Amino acid sequence: MKLVSASASPYARKVRVLLHETDQTGSVEEVHVATSPMDTPNEVRAANPVGKIPALVRPDGPALHDSRVITRFLDARAGGGLYPEARIWEVLTLESMADAIMDAAILITYEGRVRPREHQSAGWMDAQWAKISAALEAINSRWMSHLAGPLDASHIAIGCALGYLDLRHDARGWRSGAQALDDWFAVFAERESMKATAPE
């Protein structure tokens, strides 16, 4: 199998971290590409018609895309137990919140990188950051007991979302008012899977 991804993509990093955590790195070839909303390489479009990464190209079936689909598939393939049935709704909800953080953070990034400066909207970017702040506040106040439990896919998603905030939006200071989450991330970021997948 081939994973079409990019080093800086937090969605692709979720998949790459899960590959490490489930000992599957040797069976999935990583194909790194450079892509943007304005320029989609042919190999990305061939794997995913809408041109988004990551995409998992399989020899025995259609390519899979959307990181949550890919991580569920790879976890099931390895019997990794990162989507435990006993708390599946909590795992999926927290993973969804992590993806929402990534969505808003990437929209801010694209606004600054892709849209001409004279058309950029500071108010729109601030509105995206408000979504991130609200999610971080909710996690910090209501989800720390879950993050303190056994590793599951939502831990990976939150870790990759916070790593992306550090990478692209560190100046906005996501840690302010999120001390418990900051403490958790300091420990989680030291996992070998996180260090092995750190953006170049």
BELHUWO-V189483 format. One line per field, one symbol per residue. phi: phi as a letter, one per 40 degrees, with the letter a starting at -180 (. if undefined). psi: psi as a letter, one per 20 degrees, with the letter a starting at -180 (. if undefined). burial: I if it has 24 or more other C-alpha atoms within 12 Angstrom, else O. Layout:
phi = ???
psi = ???
burial = ???
This chain:
phi = .bbcabdccccccdccccdccbfbccbbccbcbbaacbabcdcccccadcgcbcbbcbcbaccbagdcccccccccccgcgcbcccbcccccccccccccccdcccccdcdccbcddcbcbccccccccccccccccccccbbccccccddaccccccdccccccccbbdccgcccgbcccdcccdcccccdccccbddc
psi = qpoorqgiphghhgghghgghjljhijoppoprprriiooqhhghhhohjjqqrqopqikrqqqrphhgghgghghhikhkimphhkhhgghghhhhghhgggghhhgghghhgpqgiiqohgghhhghhggggggggghhijhhghiaqpahhggggghghhhghghkhhimhipjlgghggghhghiiqhhghhjpq.
burial = IIIIIIIIIIIIIIIIIIIIIIOIOOOIOIIIIOIIOOOOIOIIIOIIOOIIIIIIIOOOOOIIIIIIIIIIIIIOOOOOIIIOOOOOOIIIIIIIIIIIIIIIIIIIIIIOOOOOOOOOOOOOIOOIIOIIIOIIIOIIOOIIOIIOOOIIIIIIIIIIIIIIIIIIIOOOOIIOOIOIIIOIIOOIIOOOIIOOIIIO
